[in-house]
Amino acid sequence: MRKAILSLALAVAMMAALAACSGTVDPVGTYEATKMGDSSGEYSMDDAEQNGFFEISNALEIKSDGSATLTFTRTISPEAEKQMSAQDLATANRIYSLGTESGSGTWEMKGNEITISFPGSPWTGMVDDDTITFNYDGGSYTVFEKIK
């Protein structure tokens, strides 16, 4: 009887160890783009706003039901808007594609690799703790950090 209990306890311990080493990360949550880069260097999203002209927000929501939503918002900062005429503001809105765009898709995990199938092309990235790094053709990348 002791051997059976000991064998069962060892089997449970081995299964727990295998589950801990599986490397699968739960990516469910809301993320915000914090960095972008390519072969010429890396910059934070705050750097993109430092000129004071734009406010940029990239939010990625990964849901437990297997769906994902990306929302990209680019607006003219209130400070810059105060200094522009109505005509200049309308021109800037048209030229710089200001506003909010969003897309929805589905996601799947294989180990620490996540693939989100957005219309047009899938995004593949690596999940590491509370960050996801998406690499694109041409060597550019975007880092998203979990905010909730």
MARBA-3410 file (N, C-alpha, C, O; in Angstrom, 1 decimal):
148
0.8,-1.2,0.0,0.0,0.0,0.0,0.9,1.3,0.0,0.6,2.2,-0.7 ~ 1.9,1.2,0.8,2.8,2.4,0.8,3.5,2.7,-0.5,3.6,3.8,-0.9 ~ 3.8,1.6,-1.2,4.4,1.8,-2.6,3.5,2.4,-3.5,3.8,3.2,-4.4 ~ 2.2,2.0,-3.4,1.2,2.6,-4.3,1.0,4.0,-4.1,0.9,4.8,-5.0 ~ 0.9,4.4,-2.8,0.8,5.9,-2.4,2.0,6.6,-2.9,1.9,7.7,-3.4
3.2,6.1,-2.6,4.4,6.7,-3.0,4.5,6.9,-4.6,4.9,7.9,-5.1 ~ 4.1,5.8,-5.3,4.1,5.9,-6.8,3.1,7.0,-7.3,3.4,7.7,-8.2 ~ 1.9,7.0,-6.6,0.9,8.0,-7.0,1.4,9.4,-6.7,1.3,10.3,-7.6 ~ 2.1,9.6,-5.6,2.6,10.9,-5.2,3.7,11.3,-6.2,3.8,12.5,-6.6 ~ 4.6,10.4,-6.6,5.6,10.7,-7.6,5.0,11.1,-8.9,5.5,12.0,-9.6
4.0,10.3,-9.3,3.4,10.6,-10.6,2.7,12.0,-10.7,2.9,12.7,-11.6 ~ 2.1,12.4,-9.6,1.5,13.7,-9.5,2.5,14.8,-9.5,2.4,15.8,-10.2 ~ 3.6,14.5,-8.8,4.7,15.5,-8.8,5.4,15.7,-10.2,5.7,16.8,-10.6 ~ 5.5,14.6,-10.9,6.1,14.6,-12.3,5.2,15.4,-13.2,5.6,16.1,-14.0 ~ 3.8,15.1,-13.1,2.9,15.8,-13.9,2.9,17.3,-13.6,2.8,18.1,-14.6
3.0,17.7,-12.4,3.1,19.1,-12.0,4.3,19.8,-12.6,4.3,20.9,-13.1 ~ 5.4,19.0,-12.5,6.7,19.6,-13.1,6.6,19.7,-14.6,7.1,20.7,-15.1 ~ 6.0,18.8,-15.3,5.8,18.9,-16.7,5.0,20.1,-17.1,5.2,20.8,-18.0 ~ 3.9,20.3,-16.3,3.0,21.4,-16.6,3.7,22.7,-16.4,3.5,23.7,-17.2 ~ 4.6,22.8,-15.4,5.3,24.0,-15.1,6.4,24.3,-16.2,6.7,25.5,-16.4
6.9,23.3,-16.8,7.9,23.4,-17.8,7.4,23.5,-19.2,8.2,23.6,-20.2 ~ 6.1,23.4,-19.4,5.5,23.4,-20.7,5.8,24.6,-21.5,5.8,24.6,-22.7 ~ 6.0,25.8,-20.8,6.3,27.0,-21.5,5.2,27.7,-22.1,5.3,28.8,-22.7 ~ 4.0,27.2,-21.9,2.8,27.9,-22.4,2.4,29.1,-21.5,2.4,28.9,-20.2 ~ 2.3,30.2,-22.0,1.9,31.4,-21.3,0.5,31.8,-21.6,0.1,31.7,-22.8
-0.2,32.3,-20.6,-1.6,32.8,-20.9,-1.5,34.3,-21.3,-1.2,35.1,-20.5 ~ -1.8,34.6,-22.5,-1.7,36.0,-23.0,-2.9,36.8,-22.8,-2.9,38.0,-23.1 ~ -4.0,36.3,-22.2,-5.2,37.0,-22.1,-5.0,38.3,-21.3,-4.4,38.3,-20.2 ~ -5.5,39.4,-21.9,-5.4,40.7,-21.2,-5.4,41.8,-22.2,-5.6,41.6,-23.4 ~ -5.2,43.0,-21.7,-5.1,44.2,-22.5,-3.7,44.7,-22.5,-3.1,44.9,-21.5
-3.2,45.1,-23.7,-1.8,45.5,-23.9,-1.8,46.8,-24.6,-2.7,47.2,-25.3 ~ -0.7,47.6,-24.4,-0.5,48.8,-25.1,0.9,48.8,-25.7,1.9,48.4,-25.1 ~ 0.9,49.3,-27.0,2.2,49.4,-27.7,3.1,50.4,-26.9,2.7,51.5,-26.7 ~ 4.3,50.0,-26.6,5.2,50.9,-25.9,6.5,51.2,-26.6,7.1,52.2,-26.4 ~ 6.9,50.3,-27.5,8.1,50.5,-28.3,8.0,50.0,-29.7,7.2,49.1,-30.0
8.7,50.6,-30.6,8.8,50.1,-32.0,10.2,50.2,-32.4,11.0,51.0,-31.8 ~ 10.6,49.5,-33.4,12.0,49.6,-33.9,12.2,48.8,-35.2,11.3,48.1,-35.7 ~ 13.4,49.0,-35.7,13.9,48.3,-36.9,15.4,48.3,-36.8,16.0,48.6,-35.8 ~ 16.0,48.0,-38.0,17.5,48.0,-38.0,18.1,49.4,-37.7,19.3,49.4,-37.3 ~ 17.4,50.4,-37.9,18.0,51.8,-37.6,17.9,52.2,-36.2,18.5,53.2,-35.8
17.1,51.4,-35.4,17.0,51.8,-33.9,15.7,51.5,-33.3,14.7,51.1,-34.0 ~ 15.5,51.8,-32.1,14.3,51.6,-31.3,13.9,52.9,-30.7,14.7,53.7,-30.3 ~ 12.6,53.1,-30.7,12.0,54.3,-30.0,10.8,53.9,-29.3,10.1,53.0,-29.6 ~ 10.5,54.7,-28.2,9.3,54.4,-27.4,8.1,55.2,-28.1,8.3,56.1,-28.9 ~ 6.9,54.8,-27.8,5.7,55.5,-28.3,5.7,56.9,-27.8,5.2,57.8,-28.4
6.3,57.1,-26.6,6.3,58.4,-26.0,7.2,59.3,-26.9,7.0,60.5,-27.1 ~ 8.3,58.7,-27.5,9.2,59.5,-28.3,8.4,60.0,-29.6,8.7,61.1,-30.0 ~ 7.5,59.2,-30.1,6.7,59.6,-31.2,5.8,60.8,-30.9,5.5,61.5,-31.8 ~ 5.5,61.0,-29.7,4.6,62.1,-29.3,5.4,63.3,-28.8,4.8,64.3,-28.6 ~ 6.7,63.2,-28.7,7.5,64.3,-28.1,7.4,65.6,-28.9,7.6,66.6,-28.3
7.2,65.4,-30.1,7.1,66.7,-30.9,5.9,67.5,-30.6,5.7,68.6,-31.0 ~ 5.0,66.9,-29.8,3.8,67.6,-29.3,2.7,67.7,-30.3,1.6,68.3,-30.0 ~ 2.9,67.1,-31.5,1.9,67.2,-32.5,0.8,66.2,-32.4,-0.4,66.4,-32.6 ~ 1.2,64.9,-32.2,0.3,63.8,-32.2,0.2,63.2,-30.8,1.0,63.3,-29.9 ~ -0.9,62.5,-30.6,-1.1,61.6,-29.5,-1.5,60.3,-30.1,-2.4,60.2,-30.9
-0.8,59.2,-29.7,-0.9,57.9,-30.3,-1.2,56.9,-29.3,-0.7,56.9,-28.2 ~ -2.2,56.0,-29.6,-2.5,54.9,-28.7,-2.7,53.6,-29.6,-3.5,53.7,-30.5 ~ -2.1,52.6,-29.2,-2.3,51.3,-29.8,-2.6,50.3,-28.7,-1.8,49.9,-27.9 ~ -3.9,49.8,-28.7,-4.4,48.9,-27.7,-4.7,47.6,-28.3,-5.4,47.5,-29.3 ~ -4.2,46.5,-27.7,-4.4,45.1,-28.1,-5.1,44.4,-27.0,-4.6,44.3,-25.9
-6.3,43.9,-27.3,-7.1,43.1,-26.3,-7.1,41.7,-26.8,-7.6,41.4,-27.8 ~ -6.6,40.8,-25.9,-6.7,39.3,-26.2,-7.6,38.7,-25.2,-7.4,38.8,-24.0 ~ -8.7,38.1,-25.7,-9.8,37.6,-24.9,-9.7,36.1,-24.7,-9.2,35.4,-25.6 ~ -10.3,35.6,-23.6,-10.2,34.2,-23.3,-11.0,33.4,-24.3,-10.9,32.2,-24.3 ~ -12.0,34.0,-25.0,-12.8,33.2,-26.0,-12.1,33.0,-27.3,-12.7,32.5,-28.2
-10.8,33.4,-27.4,-10.0,33.2,-28.6,-10.1,34.3,-29.6,-9.6,34.2,-30.7 ~ -10.7,35.4,-29.2,-10.8,36.6,-30.1,-9.8,37.6,-29.7,-9.3,37.7,-28.5 ~ -9.4,38.5,-30.6,-8.5,39.6,-30.3,-8.9,40.9,-31.1,-9.5,40.8,-32.2 ~ -8.7,42.0,-30.5,-9.0,43.3,-31.1,-7.8,44.3,-31.0,-7.3,44.4,-29.9 ~ -7.5,44.9,-32.1,-6.4,45.9,-32.1,-7.1,47.2,-32.4,-7.8,47.4,-33.4
-6.8,48.3,-31.6,-7.4,49.6,-31.8,-6.2,50.6,-31.9,-5.4,50.7,-31.0 ~ -6.1,51.3,-33.0,-5.1,52.3,-33.3,-5.7,53.6,-33.3,-6.6,53.9,-34.1 ~ -5.3,54.5,-32.4,-5.8,55.9,-32.4,-4.7,56.9,-32.6,-3.7,56.8,-31.9 ~ -4.8,57.8,-33.5,-3.8,58.8,-33.7,-4.6,60.1,-33.9,-5.4,60.3,-34.8 ~ -4.3,61.1,-32.9,-5.0,62.3,-32.9,-4.0,63.5,-32.8,-2.8,63.2,-32.5
-4.4,64.7,-33.1,-3.6,65.8,-32.9,-3.7,66.2,-31.5,-4.8,66.3,-30.9 ~ -2.6,66.5,-30.8,-2.7,66.9,-29.4,-3.5,68.2,-29.2,-3.5,69.0,-30.1 ~ -4.1,68.3,-28.1,-4.9,69.5,-27.8,-4.1,70.8,-27.9,-4.6,71.9,-28.4 ~ -2.8,70.7,-27.5,-1.9,71.9,-27.6,-1.7,72.3,-29.0,-1.8,73.5,-29.3 ~ -1.4,71.3,-29.9,-1.2,71.7,-31.3,-2.5,72.1,-32.0,-2.5,73.0,-32.8
-3.6,71.5,-31.6,-4.9,71.9,-32.2,-5.2,73.4,-31.9,-5.8,74.0,-32.7 ~ -4.9,73.8,-30.7,-5.2,75.2,-30.4,-4.4,76.2,-31.3,-4.9,77.4,-31.4 ~ -3.3,75.8,-31.8,-2.5,76.7,-32.6,-2.8,76.6,-34.1,-2.2,77.3,-34.9 ~ -3.8,75.8,-34.5,-4.1,75.6,-35.9,-5.4,76.2,-36.3,-6.3,76.3,-35.5 ~ -5.5,76.7,-37.5,-6.7,77.2,-38.1,-7.6,76.0,-38.4,-7.1,74.8,-38.4
-8.9,76.2,-38.6,-9.8,75.1,-38.9,-9.4,74.4,-40.2,-9.5,73.2,-40.4 ~ -8.9,75.2,-41.2,-8.5,74.7,-42.5,-7.3,73.8,-42.3,-7.2,72.7,-42.9 ~ -6.3,74.3,-41.5,-5.1,73.5,-41.3,-5.4,72.2,-40.5,-4.8,71.1,-40.8 ~ -6.3,72.3,-39.6,-6.8,71.1,-38.9,-7.4,70.0,-39.8,-7.1,68.9,-39.7 ~ -8.3,70.5,-40.7,-8.9,69.6,-41.6,-7.9,69.0,-42.6,-8.0,67.8,-42.9
-6.9,69.7,-43.0,-5.9,69.2,-43.9,-5.0,68.2,-43.1,-4.7,67.1,-43.7 ~ -4.7,68.5,-41.9,-3.9,67.5,-41.1,-4.6,66.2,-40.9,-4.0,65.2,-40.9 ~ -5.9,66.3,-40.6,-6.7,65.1,-40.4,-6.7,64.2,-41.6,-6.7,63.0,-41.5 ~ -6.8,64.9,-42.8,-6.8,64.1,-44.1,-5.4,63.5,-44.4,-5.3,62.4,-44.7 ~ -4.4,64.3,-44.3,-3.0,63.9,-44.6,-2.5,62.8,-43.7,-1.9,61.8,-44.2
-2.7,63.0,-42.4,-2.0,62.1,-41.5,-2.9,60.9,-41.1,-2.6,60.2,-40.1 ~ -4.0,60.7,-41.7,-4.9,59.6,-41.4,-5.3,59.5,-40.0,-5.1,58.5,-39.3 ~ -5.7,60.6,-39.4,-6.0,60.7,-38.0,-7.3,60.1,-37.7,-8.2,59.9,-38.6 ~ -7.5,59.6,-36.5,-8.7,59.0,-36.1,-8.4,57.6,-35.5,-7.3,57.3,-35.0 ~ -9.5,56.8,-35.4,-9.3,55.5,-34.8,-9.7,54.4,-35.8,-10.6,54.5,-36.6
-8.8,53.4,-35.9,-9.0,52.2,-36.7,-8.9,51.0,-35.8,-8.2,51.0,-34.8 ~ -9.7,50.0,-36.1,-9.6,48.8,-35.3,-9.9,47.6,-36.2,-10.5,47.7,-37.3 ~ -9.4,46.5,-35.7,-9.6,45.2,-36.4,-9.7,44.1,-35.4,-9.2,44.2,-34.3 ~ -10.5,43.1,-35.8,-10.7,42.0,-34.9,-10.2,40.7,-35.6,-10.2,40.6,-36.8 ~ -9.8,39.7,-34.8,-9.4,38.5,-35.3,-9.4,37.4,-34.3,-10.1,37.6,-33.2
-8.8,36.3,-34.5,-8.7,35.2,-33.6,-7.2,35.0,-33.3,-6.3,35.3,-34.0 ~ -6.9,34.3,-32.1,-5.6,34.0,-31.8,-5.4,32.6,-31.3,-6.4,31.9,-30.9 ~ -4.2,32.1,-31.4,-3.8,30.8,-30.9,-2.4,30.8,-30.4,-1.5,31.6,-30.9 ~ -2.1,30.0,-29.4,-0.8,29.9,-28.9,-0.1,28.5,-29.2,-0.8,27.5,-29.2 ~ 1.2,28.5,-29.4,2.0,27.3,-29.5,3.2,27.6,-28.7,4.1,28.3,-29.2
3.3,27.0,-27.5,4.4,27.3,-26.6,4.3,28.8,-26.2,3.2,29.2,-25.7 ~ 5.3,29.6,-26.5,5.3,31.0,-26.2,5.0,31.9,-27.4,5.1,33.1,-27.3 ~ 4.7,31.2,-28.5,4.4,32.0,-29.7,2.9,32.2,-29.9,2.1,31.2,-29.8 ~ 2.5,33.4,-30.1,1.1,33.7,-30.4,1.0,34.1,-31.9,1.8,34.9,-32.4 ~ -0.1,33.7,-32.5,-0.5,34.1,-33.8,-1.9,34.7,-33.8,-2.8,34.0,-33.3
-2.0,35.9,-34.2,-3.3,36.6,-34.2,-3.6,36.8,-35.7,-2.9,37.4,-36.5 ~ -4.8,36.2,-36.1,-5.2,36.2,-37.5,-6.1,37.4,-37.7,-7.3,37.3,-37.6 ~ -5.5,38.6,-38.1,-6.2,39.7,-38.4,-6.5,39.7,-39.9,-5.7,39.0,-40.7 ~ -7.6,40.3,-40.4,-7.8,40.3,-41.9,-6.6,40.9,-42.6,-6.1,41.9,-42.2 ~ -6.2,40.3,-43.7,-5.0,40.8,-44.4,-3.8,39.9,-44.2,-3.2,39.4,-45.1
-3.4,39.8,-43.0,-2.2,39.0,-42.7,-2.2,38.7,-41.2,-2.5,39.6,-40.3 ~ -1.7,37.5,-40.8,-1.5,37.2,-39.4,-0.3,37.9,-38.8,0.7,38.2,-39.4 ~ -0.4,38.2,-37.5,0.7,38.7,-36.7,1.2,37.6,-35.8,0.4,36.9,-35.2 ~ 2.5,37.4,-35.9,3.1,36.3,-35.0,4.1,37.0,-34.1,4.9,37.8,-34.5 ~ 4.0,36.6,-32.8,4.9,37.3,-31.8,5.2,36.3,-30.7,4.7,35.2,-30.6
6.1,36.7,-29.9,6.6,36.0,-28.7,6.1,36.6,-27.5,6.2,37.8,-27.3 ~ 5.4,35.8,-26.6,4.9,36.2,-25.3,6.0,35.9,-24.3,6.4,34.8,-24.2 ~ 6.3,36.9,-23.5,7.3,36.8,-22.4,6.8,37.6,-21.2,6.8,38.8,-21.2 ~ 6.3,36.8,-20.2,5.7,37.4,-19.0,4.6,38.4,-19.4,3.5,37.9,-19.9 ~ 4.8,39.7,-19.3,3.7,40.6,-19.6,4.0,41.4,-20.8,3.5,42.5,-20.9
4.8,40.9,-21.8,5.0,41.6,-23.0,4.8,40.6,-24.2,5.0,39.4,-24.1 ~ 4.4,41.2,-25.3,4.4,40.5,-26.6,5.2,41.3,-27.6,4.9,42.5,-27.8 ~ 6.1,40.6,-28.3,6.9,41.3,-29.3,6.5,40.7,-30.7,6.7,39.5,-30.9 ~ 6.0,41.6,-31.5,5.6,41.1,-32.9,6.7,41.6,-33.8,7.1,42.7,-33.9 ~ 7.2,40.6,-34.6,8.2,40.9,-35.7,7.5,40.9,-37.0,6.7,40.0,-37.3
7.9,41.8,-37.9,7.3,42.0,-39.2,8.3,41.8,-40.3,9.5,41.8,-40.0 ~ 7.9,41.6,-41.5,8.8,41.5,-42.6,9.6,42.8,-42.7,9.1,43.9,-42.4 ~ 10.9,42.6,-43.1,11.8,43.8,-43.2,12.5,44.1,-41.9,13.3,45.0,-41.8 ~ 12.3,43.3,-40.8,13.0,43.5,-39.6,12.4,44.5,-38.6,13.1,44.7,-37.6 ~ 11.3,45.0,-38.8,10.7,45.9,-37.9,9.9,45.1,-36.8,9.5,44.0,-37.0
9.6,45.8,-35.7,8.9,45.1,-34.6,8.2,46.1,-33.7,8.5,47.3,-33.8 ~ 7.2,45.6,-33.0,6.5,46.4,-32.0,6.4,45.6,-30.7,6.1,44.4,-30.8 ~ 6.6,46.3,-29.6,6.5,45.6,-28.3,5.2,46.1,-27.6,5.0,47.4,-27.5 ~ 4.4,45.2,-27.2,3.2,45.5,-26.4,3.4,45.1,-25.0,3.8,44.0,-24.8 ~ 3.0,45.9,-24.0,3.1,45.6,-22.6,1.7,45.5,-22.0,0.8,46.3,-22.3
1.5,44.5,-21.2,0.2,44.3,-20.5,-0.1,45.4,-19.6,0.7,45.8,-18.7 ~ -1.3,45.9,-19.7,-1.7,47.0,-18.8,-2.8,46.5,-17.8,-3.1,47.1,-16.8 ~ -3.5,45.4,-18.2,-4.5,44.8,-17.3,-4.8,43.4,-17.8,-5.5,42.7,-17.1
END
